[in-house]
Amino acid sequence: MSCVARDATPLPAPPPPSRDNGTCTAADGFLRLGCASQVASNTTTAERAGGTLYVHDTAGGVWRWSAIIDLGDAAVASGFTPRHKPHMVLPSPNHKYVAVSYTSDQFVHILSAEAKQMVACIDARLVPGLEGGLIHTGAWYGDDHFVMVDMTGSLYGVQGGALHKFFINFTRIEERGSCRCTNNGADDGLTHEASLAIGPSAVGRGTVGTKPIAIGTNPIGAYRSLYFVTDAKGAGSIVDVTGDMAVVADLPLEAFGACEGGGLWTEHHPEDEEVLIAQYGTQGDKQCLYQINLKEKQITKTYNLPAAANDAHGIAFCKANSTGKFFLLNTNRVSATLDVLDYQTGELVVDSYNLNDRFMSGDERMKMLMPDTIYYRAYDSALYMAARGPSPVSAVKPENFNPNATAGLFKLSLTDCIDPAYGNDAFLLTEARRVPVGSSDVHGVRGVGPTDVGDRPGRDGLGADVRDLLQVRRIQRWSWWRLGRDGLRGARLRLKYVYVRL
């Protein structure tokens, strides 16, 4: 049984791989012997594509990468095409699968968490009535539904982004064995169930427009079908994702106080089923955290961040081992600082801890952290931080680039949540040789693995022992080349672009 990707036509086989030592670059030329080049597709949605998934196995006992997955190779091996700017790693509630969103494309790839192989490709282009669109992130609803967050798509002419819900029949996908192609039909394991335009919510929110950035719920209780939608243009909405999906509450801009834009991530309370925290931040002086009550469908508390905070971009809960108190961990990308707040009172317990003090002198002085998304692992009381590179491929403004920023995974110990300190295992760096053009740039980090927590098996909660996955955003070894009609060793091509492995 052969597999051909849904969005590709059969192409001549490339020359056999040979002597690929990992050092080939774009300058080496198209299909150069020794570079193990491959043709993936004769269509493209982006100039560059691919990426790398870095895996650290916390059970391995060694501070190193336990696996490095080339997302371009993994896509082609499963009959898909590499996509542009991998952004987030999102484990399913049962931790059997991981969704990888592409922030400059219209796709989400689903990987097996154990095998690290791609098993499905969700294609937003097949949504009826959709024009354009960029999938910033998404969220699982149960173990077999995934909701895409489309920042810019127009749905039946309604602008302002949208949500797209897909059913994933993993039983059907597993029955196909190694053939994992999909054409978005029920027989192939994927079904588009509903889409919801966010643009009309601008009226109820009192904003000039909408650009949804992320969604999140609290999966532990009765309100797991209600998701809060953050927005780059301010305010937010609560959406019921069951059935056809519907907005059940638009939270007005006036309720958000100082933060009139910059919607980012959400993090659910590990024990209170009604609550999640929404983070709003900008590259400037407006950073906010909000307690969203899904039962009351409103903001029930605003947390004030210090004046030194610039570009809030990482949020996590932390439960102190000695007292059982909950704290909020907030990291800021541009100022490279950590703030710790008492969850109940809002008191600022740790004010603007400099995450780069450790690296200001000695042998480590050129290793600088620009933190992006974060993940707190209670098992070892450690905060894992995705680290951007010196030339971020998106979001960070040029004036905020850090020439010494070092891409990788940084690890900060937190005694009782309030006493931060680096250990000898302060960082794992990405492999520079995997980036033929530009520099490495990292975004998503999340824990994946066995998570039996109390009476809620399969939940990614505090106290869970997990594996940490880190995903590099920058393209790695897949790109496009412009060819003539007979440019591929005599083959005649309908289009002038093909994806090749560099």
C-alpha positions as CSV (number, residue, x, y, z in Angstrom):
1,M,0.0,0.0,0.0
2,S,1.6,3.3,-1.1
3,C,1.1,6.7,0.4
4,V,0.9,10.0,-1.5
5,A,0.3,13.2,0.4
6,R,-3.1,14.8,-0.1
7,D,-1.6,18.1,-1.4
8,A,1.1,16.6,-3.7
9,T,1.2,14.8,-7.0
10,P,3.7,12.0,-7.7
11,L,7.2,13.2,-8.5
12,P,10.3,11.4,-9.7
13,A,12.3,9.8,-7.0
14,P,15.4,11.8,-5.9
15,P,18.9,10.3,-6.1
16,P,19.7,7.9,-3.2
17,P,20.9,9.6,0.0
18,S,24.6,9.5,0.5
19,R,27.2,10.9,2.9
20,D,24.8,13.3,4.7
21,N,27.0,14.5,7.5
22,G,24.6,17.2,8.7
23,T,26.7,20.0,7.3
24,C,25.0,20.7,4.0
25,T,23.7,24.3,3.6
26,A,21.5,26.2,1.2
27,A,24.6,27.2,-0.7
28,D,25.5,23.6,-1.5
29,G,23.0,23.6,-4.3
30,F,19.9,21.7,-5.3
31,L,20.1,17.9,-5.0
32,R,23.8,18.0,-4.4
33,L,25.2,14.5,-3.8
34,G,26.0,14.1,-0.2
35,C,23.2,16.3,1.0
36,A,20.5,13.5,0.9
37,S,18.0,15.9,-0.7
38,Q,14.5,14.7,-1.2
39,V,11.4,16.1,-3.0
40,A,8.4,16.4,-0.7
41,S,5.8,18.3,-2.8
42,N,5.5,20.4,-5.9
43,T,3.4,23.0,-4.1
44,T,4.3,25.4,-1.4
45,T,2.6,27.8,1.0
46,A,5.8,29.3,2.3
47,E,9.4,30.1,1.4
48,R,10.8,28.0,4.2
49,A,9.4,25.1,6.1
50,G,10.2,22.4,8.6
51,G,11.7,22.6,12.1
52,T,13.0,20.4,14.9
53,L,11.4,18.8,17.9
54,Y,13.9,18.4,20.8
55,V,13.0,15.9,23.5
56,H,14.5,15.7,27.0
57,D,13.5,12.5,28.8
58,T,13.4,13.4,32.5
59,A,13.5,9.7,33.4
60,G,16.8,9.2,31.7
61,G,18.9,10.6,34.5
62,V,21.1,12.5,32.1
63,W,20.7,16.2,31.3
64,R,20.8,15.9,27.5
65,W,18.5,15.6,24.5
66,S,17.1,12.1,24.4
67,A,15.8,12.6,20.9
68,I,15.9,15.2,18.1
69,I,13.1,14.9,15.5
70,D,13.4,16.7,12.2
71,L,9.8,17.8,11.6
72,G,10.4,18.0,7.8
73,D,11.6,14.5,7.6
74,A,8.8,13.3,9.9
75,A,6.2,14.9,7.6
76,V,7.5,13.4,4.4
77,A,7.9,10.0,6.0
78,S,4.2,10.0,6.8
79,G,3.0,11.3,3.4
80,F,2.7,15.0,4.4
81,T,4.5,18.2,3.4
82,P,6.7,20.2,5.7
83,R,5.0,23.4,7.0
84,H,6.1,26.9,7.9
85,K,7.1,28.0,11.4
86,P,6.3,25.3,14.0
87,H,5.1,27.2,17.0
88,M,3.5,25.2,19.9
89,V,3.7,21.6,21.3
90,L,0.2,20.7,22.7
91,P,-0.2,17.3,24.3
92,S,-3.6,15.6,24.3
93,P,-5.2,15.1,27.7
94,N,-4.3,11.4,27.7
95,H,-0.8,12.3,26.6
96,K,-0.8,9.8,23.7
97,Y,-0.5,12.5,21.0
98,V,1.0,15.9,20.5
99,A,-0.3,18.6,18.2
100,V,2.2,21.0,16.5
101,S,0.8,24.2,15.2
102,Y,2.4,26.3,12.4
103,T,1.9,30.0,13.1
104,S,2.6,31.1,9.5
105,D,0.6,28.4,7.8
106,Q,-2.8,26.7,7.9
107,F,-1.9,23.3,9.3
108,V,-1.5,21.3,12.5
109,H,0.5,18.1,12.6
110,I,-0.4,15.4,15.1
111,L,2.4,13.2,16.4
112,S,2.4,10.0,18.4
113,A,3.9,11.0,21.8
114,E,5.6,7.7,22.2
115,A,6.9,7.0,18.6
116,K,7.4,10.7,17.7
117,Q,5.9,10.0,14.3
118,M,3.3,12.1,12.5
119,V,0.0,10.4,12.3
120,A,-2.3,13.1,11.0
121,C,-2.3,16.5,9.3
122,I,-5.2,18.9,9.9
123,D,-5.7,21.2,7.0
124,A,-7.6,24.4,7.6
125,R,-7.8,25.1,3.9
126,L,-10.6,22.5,3.6
127,V,-12.9,24.5,6.0
128,P,-16.0,25.6,4.0
129,G,-16.1,29.3,3.5
130,L,-12.6,30.0,4.8
131,E,-10.3,32.4,3.1
132,G,-6.7,32.9,4.3
133,G,-5.8,32.1,7.8
134,L,-2.8,31.5,10.1
135,I,-3.0,28.9,12.9
136,H,-1.3,30.4,15.9
137,T,-2.1,27.6,18.3
138,G,-5.0,25.5,19.4
139,A,-6.4,23.3,22.1
140,W,-7.7,19.8,22.7
141,Y,-11.3,19.2,23.6
142,G,-11.2,15.7,25.1
143,D,-8.8,13.2,23.6
144,D,-10.2,13.2,20.0
145,H,-11.1,16.8,19.2
146,F,-8.8,19.6,18.3
147,V,-9.8,23.3,18.0
148,M,-7.5,25.5,15.8
149,V,-7.0,29.1,16.6
150,D,-6.9,30.9,13.3
151,M,-5.7,34.5,13.8
152,T,-6.6,36.0,10.5
153,G,-9.0,33.8,8.5
154,S,-12.1,35.2,7.0
155,L,-15.2,32.8,7.3
156,Y,-17.9,33.4,4.7
157,G,-16.7,36.9,4.4
158,V,-16.6,37.7,8.1
159,Q,-13.1,38.9,9.0
160,G,-11.3,38.8,12.3
161,G,-10.1,35.2,12.7
162,A,-11.9,32.1,13.6
163,L,-11.9,28.8,15.5
164,H,-12.0,25.4,13.6
165,K,-13.0,22.2,15.3
166,F,-11.9,18.8,14.0
167,F,-12.8,15.3,15.1
168,I,-9.8,12.9,15.0
169,N,-10.7,9.2,14.8
170,F,-7.4,7.7,16.2
171,T,-8.8,4.2,15.9
172,R,-9.2,4.7,12.2
173,I,-5.8,6.3,11.9
174,E,-4.1,3.4,13.8
175,E,-5.9,0.9,11.5
176,R,-4.1,2.4,8.5
177,G,-0.7,1.3,9.9
178,S,2.2,3.1,8.3
179,C,0.0,4.8,5.7
180,R,-1.0,8.1,7.4
181,C,-2.2,10.1,4.4
182,T,-5.5,12.0,4.9
183,N,-7.8,13.9,2.6
184,N,-10.0,15.2,5.5
185,G,-12.6,12.6,5.1
186,A,-14.2,10.5,7.8
187,D,-12.7,7.3,6.2
188,D,-9.3,8.8,6.8
189,G,-9.8,9.7,10.4
190,L,-10.3,13.4,10.2
191,T,-13.6,15.3,10.1
192,H,-14.2,19.1,10.2
193,E,-17.2,19.5,12.6
194,A,-17.6,23.3,13.0
195,S,-16.0,26.7,12.6
196,L,-16.8,29.9,14.5
197,A,-16.0,33.5,13.3
198,I,-14.7,35.6,16.1
199,G,-15.1,39.0,14.3
200,P,-18.7,39.6,15.4
201,S,-17.5,39.6,19.1
202,A,-15.8,43.0,18.5
203,V,-19.2,44.6,19.1
204,G,-19.8,42.9,22.5
205,R,-16.3,43.5,23.6
206,G,-16.1,47.1,22.5
207,T,-12.9,46.7,20.4
208,V,-12.1,47.9,17.0
209,G,-11.5,44.4,15.7
210,T,-10.5,40.9,16.6
211,K,-7.4,38.7,16.2
212,P,-7.7,35.5,18.3
213,I,-4.4,34.3,19.8
214,A,-5.0,31.4,22.1
215,I,-7.8,29.4,23.8
216,G,-7.9,27.5,27.0
217,T,-10.2,25.8,29.5
218,N,-10.0,24.1,32.8
219,P,-10.2,20.4,31.9
220,I,-10.7,19.0,35.4
221,G,-14.4,19.6,36.0
222,A,-17.8,20.7,34.9
223,Y,-16.7,23.6,32.7
224,R,-14.4,21.7,30.4
225,S,-16.4,22.6,27.3
226,L,-16.1,26.4,28.0
227,Y,-12.9,28.0,26.5
228,F,-11.6,31.5,27.0
229,V,-10.4,33.1,23.8
230,T,-7.6,35.7,24.2
231,D,-7.2,38.4,21.6
232,A,-4.3,40.5,20.3
233,K,-6.7,43.5,19.8
234,G,-7.9,43.4,23.4
235,A,-10.6,41.8,25.6
236,G,-11.8,38.2,25.1
237,S,-14.7,35.8,24.9
238,I,-15.9,32.6,26.4
239,V,-16.9,29.9,23.8
240,D,-18.8,26.7,24.2
241,V,-17.0,24.3,21.9
242,T,-19.7,21.6,21.9
243,G,-21.8,21.1,18.8
244,D,-21.5,24.0,16.3
245,M,-19.6,26.1,18.8
246,A,-21.0,29.4,20.1
247,V,-19.9,32.5,22.0
248,V,-21.6,32.4,25.4
249,A,-20.0,35.6,26.8
250,D,-18.0,38.6,25.4
251,L,-16.0,40.2,28.2
252,P,-15.9,44.0,27.6
253,L,-12.6,45.8,27.1
254,E,-13.3,48.0,30.1
255,A,-13.0,45.0,32.4
256,F,-9.4,44.5,31.3
257,G,-8.2,47.8,32.7
258,A,-4.7,48.9,31.6
259,C,-4.2,46.1,29.1
260,E,-6.1,47.1,26.0
261,G,-4.5,44.5,23.8
262,G,-1.8,41.8,23.8
263,G,-3.9,38.7,24.6
264,L,-1.6,35.6,25.0
265,W,-1.8,32.3,26.9
266,T,-4.1,30.7,29.4
267,E,-3.2,28.3,32.3
268,H,-5.9,26.4,34.2
269,H,-6.0,26.2,38.0
270,P,-4.9,22.6,39.0
271,E,-7.6,22.2,41.7
272,D,-10.3,24.8,41.2
273,E,-12.4,23.6,38.3
274,E,-13.9,27.1,37.7
275,V,-10.7,29.0,37.2
276,L,-8.1,29.7,34.6
277,I,-5.5,32.5,34.3
278,A,-5.2,34.6,31.2
279,Q,-2.0,36.5,30.4
280,Y,-1.9,39.7,28.4
281,G,1.4,41.4,27.5
282,T,3.0,43.8,25.1
283,Q,6.6,44.9,24.3
284,G,6.3,47.9,26.5
285,D,4.7,48.8,29.8
286,K,1.3,47.1,29.7
287,Q,1.4,43.6,31.3
288,C,-1.6,41.9,33.0
289,L,-2.8,38.7,34.5
290,Y,-6.5,37.9,34.9
291,Q,-8.4,35.3,36.9
292,I,-11.2,34.1,34.6
293,N,-14.1,32.3,36.2
294,L,-15.8,30.0,33.7
295,K,-18.8,29.4,35.9
296,E,-19.4,33.1,36.4
297,K,-18.2,33.9,32.9
298,Q,-16.3,37.0,34.0
299,I,-13.0,38.3,35.3
300,T,-12.9,37.8,39.0
301,K,-9.4,39.2,39.8
302,T,-6.7,41.3,38.2
303,Y,-3.1,40.7,39.2
304,N,-0.7,43.7,38.9
305,L,2.8,43.0,37.5
306,P,5.8,45.2,38.4
307,A,6.8,48.2,36.4
308,A,10.0,46.4,35.3
309,A,8.1,43.7,33.5
310,N,8.4,44.0,29.8
311,D,6.6,41.6,27.4
312,A,4.9,39.1,29.6
313,H,5.0,35.8,27.7
314,G,5.1,32.8,30.0
315,I,2.6,31.7,32.7
316,A,2.4,28.8,35.1
317,F,1.0,27.7,38.4
318,C,3.2,26.5,41.2
319,K,2.2,24.8,44.5
320,A,4.6,25.2,47.4
321,N,5.6,21.8,48.9
322,S,5.8,23.1,52.5
323,T,2.6,25.1,52.7
324,G,0.3,24.0,49.9
325,K,-0.1,27.6,48.8
326,F,-0.5,28.4,45.1
327,F,1.7,30.9,43.3
328,L,1.6,32.3,39.8
329,L,4.9,32.3,37.8
330,N,5.2,35.0,35.2
331,T,8.1,35.4,32.9
332,N,8.8,38.4,30.7
333,R,10.5,38.0,27.3
334,V,12.2,41.4,26.6
335,S,13.1,42.2,30.2
336,A,14.1,38.5,30.9
337,T,12.7,38.6,34.3
338,L,10.6,36.3,36.6
339,D,7.7,37.5,38.8
340,V,6.1,35.3,41.4
341,L,2.7,36.3,42.8
342,D,0.6,34.9,45.7
343,Y,-2.4,33.5,43.8
344,Q,-4.9,34.3,46.6
345,T,-3.8,37.8,47.6
346,G,-2.0,39.0,44.4
347,E,1.0,40.0,46.5
348,L,4.2,40.2,44.5
349,V,6.5,37.8,46.3
350,V,9.4,37.8,43.8
351,D,9.8,41.1,42.0
352,S,11.7,41.1,38.6
353,Y,14.2,38.3,39.3
354,N,16.9,38.7,36.6
355,L,17.0,35.5,34.7
356,N,20.4,36.4,33.2
357,D,22.4,37.2,36.4
358,R,24.0,33.8,36.3
359,F,25.3,34.4,32.8
360,M,26.8,37.8,33.2
361,S,30.4,36.7,33.9
362,G,32.8,33.8,33.6
363,D,32.6,31.0,31.0
364,E,28.8,31.4,30.6
365,R,28.8,35.1,29.9
366,M,27.7,34.6,26.2
367,K,24.8,32.5,27.1
368,M,21.8,34.8,27.5
369,L,18.2,33.8,28.0
370,M,15.3,35.5,26.2
371,P,12.4,33.4,27.7
372,D,9.4,32.5,25.7
373,T,6.7,30.0,26.8
374,I,7.4,28.1,30.0
375,Y,6.4,24.9,31.8
376,Y,6.6,24.2,35.5
377,R,7.3,20.6,36.6
378,A,6.5,20.0,40.2
379,Y,8.2,16.6,40.4
380,D,11.6,18.4,40.5
381,S,10.4,21.9,41.4
382,A,11.8,23.3,38.2
383,L,10.7,25.9,35.7
384,Y,11.6,25.0,32.1
385,M,11.8,27.9,29.7
386,A,11.9,27.9,25.9
387,A,14.7,30.3,24.9
388,R,14.6,32.4,21.7
389,G,17.6,33.0,19.5
390,P,19.5,36.1,18.5
391,S,17.3,36.7,15.4
392,P,13.7,35.7,16.3
393,V,11.6,34.8,13.2
394,S,8.5,36.4,14.5
395,A,6.8,38.5,17.2
396,V,9.9,40.1,18.8
397,K,10.5,43.6,17.5
398,P,13.9,44.2,15.9
399,E,14.8,46.8,18.6
400,N,14.3,44.1,21.2
401,F,16.6,41.5,19.6
402,N,19.4,40.2,21.9
403,P,22.5,39.4,19.9
404,N,23.7,37.1,22.7
405,A,20.3,35.2,23.1
406,T,21.0,31.5,23.1
407,A,18.3,29.2,21.7
408,G,17.5,26.1,23.7
409,L,15.9,25.0,27.0
410,F,16.8,26.7,30.3
411,K,16.0,25.2,33.7
412,L,15.5,27.2,36.9
413,S,14.9,25.5,40.3
414,L,12.2,27.0,42.5
415,T,12.3,26.1,46.2
416,D,8.7,26.4,47.5
417,C,8.0,28.4,44.4
418,I,9.6,31.6,45.7
419,D,13.4,30.9,45.9
420,P,14.8,30.8,42.3
421,A,18.3,29.5,41.6
422,Y,20.1,27.9,38.6
423,G,21.9,24.6,39.1
424,N,24.6,22.9,37.0
425,D,21.9,21.8,34.6
426,A,21.0,25.4,33.7
427,F,20.6,24.9,29.9
428,L,20.4,22.6,26.9
429,L,21.3,24.3,23.7
430,T,20.0,23.5,20.2
431,E,22.3,22.2,17.5
432,A,23.5,25.0,15.3
433,R,24.4,22.6,12.4
434,R,20.7,21.9,12.0
435,V,20.0,25.5,10.7
436,P,21.5,26.0,7.3
437,V,20.2,29.6,7.0
438,G,20.0,32.1,9.9
439,S,20.0,31.0,13.5
440,S,18.0,28.7,15.8
441,D,14.9,30.1,17.4
442,V,12.8,28.2,20.0
443,H,9.2,28.7,21.1
444,G,7.0,25.9,22.5
445,V,7.8,23.8,25.5
446,R,5.5,21.4,27.3
447,G,5.5,18.2,29.4
448,V,4.3,14.9,27.9
449,G,4.2,11.5,29.4
450,P,2.5,9.3,32.1
451,T,0.5,11.6,34.4
452,D,-1.6,9.7,37.0
453,V,-2.5,12.5,39.3
454,G,-4.8,11.6,42.2
455,D,-8.1,10.4,40.8
456,R,-7.6,12.2,37.4
457,P,-5.5,9.9,35.3
458,G,-4.0,11.3,32.1
459,R,-4.2,14.9,33.2
460,D,-1.2,17.2,32.8
461,G,-1.3,18.5,36.4
462,L,1.0,19.5,39.2
463,G,3.0,16.6,40.6
464,A,3.0,14.7,37.3
465,D,6.1,13.0,36.1
466,V,6.5,13.9,32.5
467,R,8.9,14.1,29.5
468,D,9.6,17.6,28.3
469,L,9.3,18.4,24.6
470,L,11.0,21.4,23.1
471,Q,10.2,22.6,19.6
472,V,12.3,24.9,17.5
473,R,10.5,27.4,15.4
474,R,13.2,28.2,12.9
475,I,13.3,26.3,9.6
476,Q,15.9,23.6,9.8
477,R,16.6,21.6,6.7
478,W,13.7,22.1,4.3
479,S,13.3,25.0,1.9
480,W,12.1,25.7,-1.6
481,W,14.0,26.1,-4.8
482,R,12.8,27.9,-7.9
483,L,13.1,25.6,-10.9
484,G,12.5,25.7,-14.7
485,R,10.1,23.3,-16.2
486,D,12.9,20.7,-16.6
487,G,14.8,21.7,-13.5
488,L,14.4,18.4,-11.6
489,R,16.8,16.2,-13.5
490,G,14.7,16.4,-16.7
491,A,11.3,16.0,-15.0
492,R,8.6,18.3,-16.2
493,L,6.9,20.2,-13.4
494,R,3.5,22.0,-13.5
495,L,4.7,24.6,-10.9
496,K,7.9,26.4,-10.3
497,Y,8.3,25.5,-6.7
498,V,9.1,22.3,-4.9
499,Y,10.1,21.5,-1.4
500,V,13.5,19.9,-1.0
501,R,15.5,18.8,1.9
502,L,18.8,20.8,2.3
